[in-house]
Structure formats: structure tokens, C-alpha cells
Amino acid sequence: MAINLCRSYKTKNHLPILPPYSPNFNLVERIWGWLKESVIANRFHANRKELRESIVSFLDYLAQFPEKVLQRIGQIAMSEN
């Protein structure tokens, strides 16, 4: 898609090389992985309502403890040194 968009422009600039899928560089992927291990993995939800409630509870936890989110995505040093 990026190539198709650039073909419409009449420039001699080179296209940037897009990196392959890399969840370690995408901070949202870290939160998604945390949600999966906390809410979805090895857990049984009888219906969509229970699953939704678990997800909302997880998101409420994230809102209450933003420092834990920052630690999880690597923005705060993990040591007290």
C-alpha cells in the first residue's frame, strides 16, 4: 500500500524501508500481551459478558496504576539505584 501511494507522487525520493512486524518496538503490543496473559490465557469465560467484564476490570486497573503501565512498557528504570 505504501508503494501504491508513493507512485502517485512525481518525486525522485526513495521509499523508506518499512520494518517487518516487530512487537518489541510497538508499545501497544506489550499492553496487549499483558492483557492476554492476565485476562485471556488459561482462563474460562462462560460468555462474552464475563470476558468483557474481565477486560474492563483490567483496563480499570491500568487507569488506577499508570506507573505499572510505564514499568511494563519499559519507560521507568526497574531498579531503585
All heavy atoms as an XYZ file, in Angstrom:
673
protein
N       0.825     -1.187      0.000
C       0.000      0.000      0.000
C       0.867      1.248      0.000
O       0.551      2.217     -0.665
C      -0.930     -0.017      1.199
C      -1.868      1.147      1.203
S      -3.182      0.843      2.372
C      -3.783      2.464      2.559
N       1.954      1.240      0.760
C       2.832      2.402      0.799
C       3.409      2.678     -0.582
O       3.540      3.825     -0.988
C       3.948      2.204      1.810
N       3.722      1.627     -1.321
C       4.273      1.815     -2.660
C       3.221      2.403     -3.587
O       3.498      3.302     -4.355
C       4.818      0.484     -3.214
C       6.029      0.062     -2.375
C       5.185      0.600     -4.680
C       6.572     -1.290     -2.719
N       1.993      1.930     -3.509
C       0.928      2.455     -4.357
C       0.694      3.934     -4.096
O       0.449      4.699     -5.014
C      -0.367      1.684     -4.146
C      -0.287      0.290     -4.731
O       0.544      0.032     -5.585
N      -1.136     -0.584     -4.249
N       0.736      4.357     -2.846
C       0.537      5.763     -2.520
C       1.675      6.610     -3.054
O       1.463      7.726     -3.515
C       0.412      5.947     -1.004
C      -0.821      5.348     -0.357
C      -0.737      5.482      1.160
C      -2.076      6.019     -0.872
N       2.876      6.098     -3.014
C       4.037      6.871     -3.452
C       4.141      6.946     -4.968
O       4.772      7.849     -5.491
C       5.306      6.286     -2.858
S       5.405      6.522     -1.080
N       3.561      6.025     -5.673
C       3.623      6.062     -7.134
C       2.873      7.263     -7.692
O       3.170      7.735     -8.777
C       3.046      4.786     -7.720
C       3.974      3.624     -7.617
C       3.405      2.407     -8.277
N       4.294      1.277     -8.081
C       3.960      0.026     -8.229
N       2.744     -0.293     -8.609
N       4.828     -0.930     -8.024
N       1.907      7.750     -6.932
C       1.131      8.884     -7.434
C       1.916     10.189     -7.353
O       1.553     11.160     -7.985
C      -0.179      9.014     -6.658
O       0.096      9.303     -5.312
N       2.987     10.211     -6.597
C       3.811     11.413     -6.489
C       4.946     11.355     -7.508
O       5.513     10.313     -7.777
C       4.394     11.548     -5.073
C       3.351     11.757     -4.034
C       2.947     10.707     -3.215
C       2.755     12.991     -3.867
C       1.971     10.891     -2.251
C       1.778     13.188     -2.899
C       1.392     12.143     -2.104
O       0.425     12.323     -1.157
N       5.253     12.494     -8.073
C       6.307     12.567     -9.084
C       7.593     13.089     -8.436
O       8.078     14.164     -8.739
C       5.885     13.495    -10.228
C       4.613     13.093    -10.906
C       4.837     11.854    -11.735
C       3.551     11.537    -12.479
N       3.577     10.299    -13.157
N       8.152     12.314     -7.520
C       9.399     12.714     -6.867
C      10.463     11.666     -7.129
O      10.162     10.538     -7.521
C       9.219     12.863     -5.343
O       8.899     11.593     -4.800
C       8.116     13.859     -5.014
N      11.688     12.034     -6.882
C      12.782     11.094     -7.052
C      13.289     10.616     -5.702
O      14.368     10.053     -5.625
C      13.901     11.747     -7.849
C      13.475     12.053     -9.266
C      14.607     12.556    -10.084
C      14.090     12.856    -11.478
N      15.066     12.723    -12.479
N      12.516     10.852     -4.658
C      12.903     10.368     -3.333
C      12.756      8.855     -3.275
O      11.898      8.274     -3.920
C      12.042     11.010     -2.244
C      12.285     12.490     -2.133
O      13.322     12.980     -2.534
N      11.326     13.208     -1.596
N      13.579      8.251     -2.468
C      13.495      6.807     -2.286
C      12.452      6.493     -1.228
O      12.249      7.243     -0.288
C      14.853      6.248     -1.861
C      15.895      6.409     -2.911
N      15.966      5.588     -4.009
C      16.893      7.308     -3.042
C      16.969      5.965     -4.769
N      17.548      7.013     -4.206
N      11.832      5.354     -1.394
C      10.845      4.906     -0.417
C      11.547      4.437      0.846
O      12.569      3.751      0.770
C      10.015      3.755     -0.975
C       9.095      4.081     -2.132
C       8.418      2.809     -2.621
C       8.058      5.078     -1.688
N      11.022      4.775      1.999
C      11.626      4.241      3.228
C      11.336      2.746      3.326
O      10.285      2.277      2.906
C      10.908      5.009      4.338
C       9.603      5.398      3.731
C       9.875      5.616      2.265
N      12.274      2.023      3.852
C      12.077      0.591      4.039
C      11.306      0.393      5.331
O      11.744      0.828      6.398
C      13.415     -0.151      4.074
C      14.101      0.012      2.717
C      13.214     -1.615      4.426
C      15.474     -0.585      2.646
N      10.161     -0.217      5.216
C       9.334     -0.458      6.382
C       9.829     -1.712      7.095
O      10.078     -2.733      6.452
C       7.870     -0.629      5.962
C       7.253      0.566      5.232
C       5.852      0.215      4.757
C       7.237      1.788      6.102
N       9.994     -1.648      8.422
C      10.480     -2.824      9.144
C       9.424     -3.917      9.170
O       8.237     -3.640      9.055
C      10.742     -2.291     10.557
C       9.828     -1.132     10.691
C       9.723     -0.530      9.309
N       9.857     -5.156      9.327
C       8.885     -6.233      9.473
C       8.150     -6.089     10.796
O       8.523     -5.280     11.639
C       9.744     -7.492      9.453
C      11.077     -7.042      9.897
C      11.221     -5.629      9.415
N       7.125     -6.868     10.962
C       6.361     -6.840     12.205
C       7.305     -7.031     13.384
O       8.083     -7.987     13.418
C       5.301     -7.945     12.186
C       4.549     -8.070     13.475
C       3.623     -7.106     13.835
C       4.778     -9.124     14.333
C       2.927     -7.200     15.027
C       4.089     -9.236     15.519
C       3.161     -8.266     15.861
O       2.485     -8.360     17.053
N       7.266     -6.109     14.323
C       8.178     -6.176     15.456
C       7.454     -5.731     16.723
O       7.444     -4.549     17.059
C       9.391     -5.288     15.193
O      10.296     -5.407     16.245
N       6.822     -6.660     17.442
C       6.048     -6.280     18.630
C       6.889     -5.676     19.742
O       6.373     -4.938     20.567
C       5.411     -7.596     19.077
C       6.237     -8.660     18.467
C       6.793     -8.077     17.199
N       8.193     -5.938     19.755
C       9.032     -5.355     20.798
C       9.162     -3.848     20.659
O       9.424     -3.153     21.633
C      10.420     -5.992     20.784
C      10.374     -7.434     21.204
O       9.461     -7.844     21.904
N      11.345     -8.203     20.771
N       8.998     -3.325     19.462
C       9.086     -1.894     19.251
C       7.733     -1.194     19.348
O       7.668      0.022     19.396
C       9.714     -1.588     17.888
C      11.131     -2.056     17.785
C      11.531     -2.869     16.752
C      12.068     -1.699     18.740
C      12.837     -3.304     16.652
C      13.373     -2.128     18.660
C      13.763     -2.931     17.608
N       6.666     -1.947     19.349
C       5.326     -1.386     19.414
C       4.814     -1.506     20.850
O       4.526     -2.597     21.329
C       4.409     -2.131     18.440
C       3.072     -1.457     18.307
O       2.714     -0.592     19.094
N       2.323     -1.871     17.299
N       4.691     -0.386     21.538
C       4.320     -0.389     22.947
C       2.922     -0.951     23.178
O       2.663     -1.572     24.210
C       4.437      1.015     23.515
C       5.835      1.643     23.417
C       5.830      3.034     24.010
C       6.873      0.769     24.078
N       2.024     -0.756     22.233
C       0.673     -1.281     22.386
C       0.687     -2.801     22.421
O      -0.101     -3.420     23.142
C      -0.237     -0.757     21.244
C      -1.597     -1.412     21.283
C      -0.378      0.751     21.343
N       1.608     -3.415     21.690
C       1.709     -4.871     21.693
C       2.079     -5.400     23.079
O       1.660     -6.474     23.469
C       2.741     -5.344     20.667
C       2.309     -5.156     19.234
C       1.183     -6.086     18.823
O       0.989     -7.135     19.467
O       0.497     -5.756     17.854
N       2.871     -4.637     23.822
C       3.234     -5.058     25.174
C       2.011     -5.048     26.087
O       1.823     -5.948     26.901
C       4.325     -4.163     25.741
C       5.629     -4.308     24.991
C       6.683     -3.434     25.568
N       7.864     -3.458     24.706
C       8.965     -2.799     24.965
N       9.062     -2.072     26.048
N       9.978     -2.866     24.140
N       1.178     -4.024     25.957
C      -0.048     -3.955     26.758
C      -1.000     -5.075     26.335
O      -1.635     -5.718     27.174
C      -0.728     -2.578     26.626
C       0.228     -1.458     27.056
C      -2.026     -2.522     27.410
C       0.684     -1.535     28.494
N      -1.102     -5.319     25.041
C      -1.965     -6.400     24.539
C      -1.492     -7.740     25.089
O      -2.298     -8.568     25.522
C      -1.962     -6.391     23.018
C      -2.617     -7.581     22.400
C      -2.017     -8.505     21.604
C      -3.979     -7.999     22.522
N      -2.926     -9.467     21.223
C      -4.140     -9.179     21.766
C      -5.082     -7.491     23.186
C      -5.346     -9.857     21.677
C      -6.284     -8.166     23.094
C      -6.414     -9.331     22.349
N      -0.186     -7.975     25.099
C       0.345     -9.216     25.651
C       0.047     -9.351     27.137
O      -0.272    -10.438     27.629
N       0.134     -8.253     27.857
C      -0.180     -8.233     29.287
C      -1.648     -8.574     29.500
O      -1.999     -9.358     30.376
C       0.172     -6.870     29.844
C       0.093     -6.692     31.317
C      -0.058     -7.656     32.271
C       0.171     -5.463     32.018
N      -0.079     -7.083     33.521
C       0.063     -5.740     33.391
C       0.325     -4.142     31.615
C       0.101     -4.745     34.367
C       0.373     -3.157     32.581
C       0.265     -3.466     33.931
N      -2.530     -7.981     28.692
C      -3.958     -8.280     28.792
C      -4.211     -9.754     28.514
O      -4.949    -10.412     29.238
C      -4.752     -7.413     27.813
C      -6.251     -7.669     27.826
C      -7.009     -6.375     27.989
C      -6.704     -8.402     26.597
N      -3.574    -10.278     27.480
C      -3.777    -11.691     27.144
C      -3.338    -12.607     28.277
O      -4.049    -13.542     28.618
C      -3.038    -12.058     25.857
C      -3.684    -11.503     24.619
C      -3.169    -12.123     23.350
C      -1.691    -12.018     23.181
N      -1.213    -12.482     21.871
N      -2.181    -12.333     28.883
C      -1.717    -13.220     29.947
C      -2.509    -13.041     31.236
O      -2.633    -13.985     32.007
C      -0.222    -13.046     30.201
C       0.161    -11.808     30.949
C       1.662    -11.638     31.105
O       2.406    -11.936     30.158
O       2.078    -11.180     32.171
N      -3.070    -11.853     31.446
C      -3.817    -11.592     32.679
C      -5.291    -11.963     32.586
O      -5.899    -12.349     33.583
C      -3.727    -10.109     33.044
O      -2.408     -9.735     33.275
N      -5.873    -11.828     31.424
C      -7.322    -11.970     31.286
C      -7.722    -13.179     30.447
O      -8.664    -13.876     30.786
C      -7.922    -10.678     30.674
C      -9.401    -10.830     30.389
C      -7.671     -9.493     31.586
N      -6.999    -13.434     29.393
C      -7.456    -14.421     28.413
C      -6.789    -15.784     28.582
O      -7.466    -16.810     28.562
C      -7.233    -13.881     26.988
C      -8.046    -12.599     26.785
C      -7.609    -14.922     25.946
C      -7.741    -11.866     25.509
N      -5.470    -15.814     28.760
C      -4.726    -17.072     28.772
C      -5.116    -17.954     29.962
O      -5.141    -17.500     31.104
C      -3.230    -16.794     28.800
N      -5.431    -19.192     29.659
C      -5.748    -20.208     30.669
C      -6.892    -19.798     31.596
O      -6.901    -20.141     32.781
C      -4.506    -20.559     31.491
C      -3.432    -21.161     30.635
O      -3.711    -21.972     29.757
N      -2.206    -20.752     30.874
N      -7.831    -19.064     31.074
C      -8.997    -18.650     31.853
C     -10.251    -19.021     31.069
O     -10.268    -18.974     29.845
C      -9.005    -17.151     32.102
C      -7.694    -16.598     32.623
C      -7.761    -16.136     34.012
N      -6.655    -15.499     34.656
C      -5.364    -15.593     34.442
N      -4.906    -16.316     33.469
N      -4.491    -14.980     35.184
N     -11.281    -19.380     31.791
C     -12.546    -19.712     31.149
C     -13.547    -18.598     31.432
O     -13.771    -18.224     32.579
C     -13.114    -21.035     31.673
C     -14.469    -21.350     31.114
C     -14.603    -21.771     29.806
C     -15.596    -21.193     31.888
C     -15.852    -22.053     29.282
C     -16.855    -21.472     31.370
C     -16.975    -21.898     30.065
N     -14.125    -18.080     30.381
C     -15.206    -17.099     30.480
C     -16.431    -17.752     29.858
O     -16.400    -18.119     28.686
C     -14.841    -15.808     29.759
C     -13.654    -15.112     30.360
N     -12.372    -15.356     29.944
C     -13.565    -14.205     31.356
C     -11.542    -14.614     30.644
N     -12.237    -13.912     31.515
N     -17.467    -17.885     30.656
C     -18.658    -18.615     30.207
C     -19.359    -17.940     29.034
O     -19.990    -18.602     28.210
C     -19.630    -18.789     31.364
N     -19.237    -16.620     28.959
C     -19.892    -15.898     27.869
C     -19.143    -14.600     27.595
O     -18.177    -14.264     28.270
C     -21.372    -15.641     28.189
C     -21.532    -14.957     29.536
O     -20.788    -14.056     29.879
N     -22.517    -15.402     30.312
N     -19.612    -13.887     26.597
C     -18.949    -12.644     26.200
C     -19.045    -11.587     27.290
O     -18.140    -10.773     27.437
C     -19.563    -12.128     24.904
C     -19.275    -13.042     23.728
C     -20.000    -12.607     22.512
N     -19.166    -11.661     21.781
C     -19.539    -11.043     20.690
N     -20.741    -11.251     20.208
N     -18.727    -10.219     20.080
N     -20.124    -11.617     28.054
C     -20.294    -10.633     29.113
C     -19.203    -10.781     30.171
O     -18.614     -9.798     30.612
C     -21.671    -10.780     29.754
C     -21.942     -9.756     30.830
C     -23.310     -9.940     31.443
C     -23.515     -8.919     32.563
N     -24.740     -9.145     33.285
N     -18.900    -12.017     30.565
C     -17.838    -12.255     31.548
C     -16.469    -11.847     30.998
O     -15.653    -11.276     31.719
C     -17.818    -13.716     31.973
C     -18.947    -14.107     32.885
C     -18.834    -15.547     33.335
O     -17.746    -16.150     33.184
O     -19.843    -16.066     33.845
N     -16.239    -12.145     29.738
C     -14.985    -11.746     29.112
C     -14.862    -10.226     29.092
O     -13.818     -9.664     29.444
C     -14.889    -12.309     27.693
C     -13.657    -11.896     26.890
C     -12.381    -12.357     27.570
C     -13.752    -12.450     25.474
N     -15.937     -9.574     28.700
C     -15.935     -8.108     28.662
C     -15.685     -7.530     30.051
O     -14.910     -6.581     30.205
C     -17.257     -7.599     28.100
C     -17.347     -6.095     28.019
C     -18.703     -5.661     27.445
N     -18.901     -4.258     27.562
C     -18.472     -3.353     26.697
N     -17.793     -3.744     25.631
N     -18.697     -2.076     26.887
N     -16.319     -8.087     31.077
C     -16.122     -7.601     32.439
C     -14.673     -7.769     32.887
O     -14.112     -6.893     33.548
C     -17.062     -8.319     33.404
C     -18.511     -7.911     33.248
C     -19.478     -8.782     34.040
O     -19.033     -9.774     34.666
O     -20.679     -8.483     34.017
N     -14.053     -8.868     32.514
C     -12.648     -9.090     32.850
C     -11.745     -8.079     32.155
O     -10.803     -7.556     32.752
C     -12.224    -10.506     32.464
O     -12.898    -11.447     33.239
N     -12.040     -7.799     30.903
C     -11.243     -6.818     30.154
C     -11.423     -5.430     30.733
O     -10.450     -4.692     30.922
C     -11.600     -6.862     28.659
C     -11.136     -8.191     28.061
C     -10.985     -5.688     27.909
C     -11.615     -8.452     26.660
N     -12.654     -5.056     31.052
C     -12.910     -3.739     31.643
C     -12.217     -3.620     32.991
O     -11.636     -2.577     33.322
C     -14.431     -3.470     31.751
C     -14.718     -2.259     32.604
C     -15.031     -3.305     30.365
N     -12.223     -4.689     33.767
C     -11.534     -4.692     35.053
C     -10.032     -4.480     34.857
O      -9.400     -3.718     35.598
C     -11.796     -6.010     35.778
O     -11.063     -6.077     36.960
N      -9.460     -5.129     33.859
C      -8.045     -4.955     33.557
C      -7.758     -3.513     33.145
O      -6.784     -2.909     33.603
C      -7.626     -5.923     32.451
C      -6.207     -5.765     32.005
C      -5.172     -6.300     32.754
C      -5.900     -5.076     30.845
C      -3.848     -6.154     32.346
C      -4.593     -4.925     30.428
C      -3.564     -5.466     31.181
N      -8.600     -2.945     32.301
C      -8.405     -1.563     31.865
C      -8.558     -0.581     33.024
O      -7.840      0.428     33.091
C      -9.364     -1.225     30.722
C      -9.135     -2.007     29.429
C     -10.227     -1.694     28.417
C      -7.752     -1.744     28.858
N      -9.478     -0.860     33.947
C      -9.613     -0.033     35.149
C      -8.338     -0.092     35.987
O      -7.883      0.916     36.527
C     -10.809     -0.473     35.989
C     -12.141     -0.104     35.351
O     -12.158      0.764     34.457
O     -13.156     -0.710     35.755
N      -7.758     -1.294     36.080
C      -6.500     -1.456     36.808
C      -5.405     -0.600     36.167
O      -4.643      0.079     36.855
C      -6.099     -2.927     36.824
C      -4.738     -3.183     37.420
C      -4.565     -3.218     38.798
C      -3.628     -3.382     36.602
C      -3.312     -3.451     39.351
C      -2.382     -3.613     37.149
C      -2.230     -3.648     38.524
O      -0.991     -3.868     39.058
N      -5.335     -0.613     34.847
C      -4.342      0.198     34.144
C      -4.541      1.684     34.424
O      -3.567      2.423     34.594
C      -4.399     -0.052     32.637
C      -4.044     -1.440     32.133
C      -4.081     -1.463     30.616
C      -2.708     -1.900     32.647
N      -5.796      2.113     34.471
C      -6.084      3.518     34.735
C      -5.710      3.907     36.167
O      -5.287      5.034     36.416
C      -7.557      3.806     34.473
N      -5.861      2.981     37.106
C      -5.541      3.258     38.506
C      -4.045      3.301     38.760
O      -3.593      4.018     39.649
C      -6.138      2.186     39.423
C      -7.593      2.348     39.697
C      -8.058      1.294     40.691
O      -7.750      0.112     40.530
N      -8.771      1.724     41.701
N      -3.278      2.514     38.025
C      -1.849      2.375     38.277
C      -1.034      2.647     37.008
O      -0.420      1.734     36.448
C      -1.531      0.974     38.817
C      -2.250      0.658     40.093
C      -3.379     -0.141     40.087
C      -1.813      1.176     41.303
C      -4.053     -0.434     41.264
C      -2.478      0.895     42.481
C      -3.598      0.089     42.468
N      -0.990      3.902     36.576
C      -0.239      4.201     35.344
C       1.257      3.914     35.472
O       1.910      3.614     34.476
C      -0.507      5.685     35.104
C      -0.972      6.217     36.411
C      -1.617      5.084     37.136
N       1.785      3.963     36.703
C       3.211      3.658     36.863
C       3.515      2.203     36.523
O       4.579      1.879     36.010
C       3.694      3.988     38.283
C       3.114      3.126     39.377
C       1.726      3.537     39.865
O       1.167      4.532     39.384
O       1.201      2.846     40.742
N       2.555      1.317     36.760
C       2.739     -0.095     36.391
C       2.757     -0.242     34.868
O       3.488     -1.072     34.327
C       1.645     -0.950     36.995
C       1.645     -0.934     38.507
C       1.517     -2.314     39.029
C       1.417     -2.244     40.541
N       2.529     -2.855     41.191
N       1.945      0.558     34.208
C       1.929      0.532     32.740
C       3.283      0.992     32.213
O       3.866      0.362     31.330
C       0.799      1.413     32.183
C       0.865      1.485     30.667
C      -0.553      0.915     32.646
N       3.796      2.086     32.775
C       5.089      2.597     32.329
C       6.207      1.596     32.601
O       7.102      1.429     31.782
C       5.381      3.937     33.002
C       4.461      5.082     32.590
C       4.761      6.328     33.409
C       4.578      5.373     31.110
N       6.147      0.934     33.732
C       7.141     -0.105     34.013
C       7.038     -1.227     32.995
O       8.048     -1.737     32.515
C       6.942     -0.672     35.415
C       7.386      0.239     36.510
C       7.075     -0.327     37.889
O       6.358     -1.317     38.019
N       7.606      0.316     38.909
N       5.828     -1.591     32.676
C       5.610     -2.714     31.753
C       6.138     -2.400     30.361
O       6.674     -3.264     29.684
C       4.122     -3.034     31.715
C       3.771     -4.296     31.010
C       4.265     -5.491     31.790
N       3.802     -6.706     31.178
C       3.456     -7.781     31.835
N       3.529     -7.814     33.135
N       3.050     -8.845     31.203
N       5.995     -1.166     29.929
C       6.463     -0.818     28.589
C       7.903     -0.341     28.593
O       8.447      0.019     27.559
C       5.535      0.200     27.900
C       5.487      1.505     28.669
C       4.168     -0.383     27.681
C       4.709      2.608     27.969
N       8.540     -0.320     29.777
C       9.957     -0.050     29.843
C      10.340      1.400     29.916
O      11.466      1.756     29.559
N       9.464      2.281     30.336
C       9.780      3.699     30.403
C      10.411      4.108     31.737
O      11.019      5.141     31.837
C       8.524      4.534     30.168
C       7.944      4.358     28.804
C       8.862      4.859     27.721
O       9.485      5.892     27.852
N       8.988      4.102     26.644
N      10.235      3.313     32.769
C      10.776      3.628     34.082
C      11.830      2.578     34.414
O      11.615      1.393     34.206
C       9.679      3.638     35.162
C       8.696      4.761     34.891
C      10.267      3.750     36.549
C       7.553      4.822     35.865
N      12.938      3.002     34.946
C      14.003      2.065     35.325
C      13.459      1.100     36.368
O      12.768      1.504     37.315
C      15.200      2.814     35.870
N      13.770     -0.153     36.199
C      13.224     -1.166     37.095
C      13.969     -1.219     38.422
O      13.445     -1.718     39.389
C      13.279     -2.537     36.410
C      12.468     -2.590     35.130
S      10.764     -2.140     35.374
C      10.066     -3.744     35.527
N      15.157     -0.694     38.484
C      15.909     -0.755     39.744
C      15.805      0.569     40.486
O      15.517      1.607     39.921
C      17.366     -1.092     39.470
O      17.959     -0.033     38.747
N      16.051      0.512     41.756
C      15.986      1.684     42.625
C      17.337      2.393     42.710
O      17.492      3.323     43.477
C      15.540      1.261     44.022
C      14.132      0.707     44.083
C      13.077      1.793     44.018
O      13.347      2.886     44.539
O      12.024      1.542     43.456
N      18.340      1.943     41.977
C      19.705      2.500     42.080
C      19.735      3.942     41.765
O      19.512      4.627     41.017
C      20.666      1.727     41.197
C      20.722      0.274     41.627
O      20.250     -0.103     42.684
N      21.285     -0.548     40.767
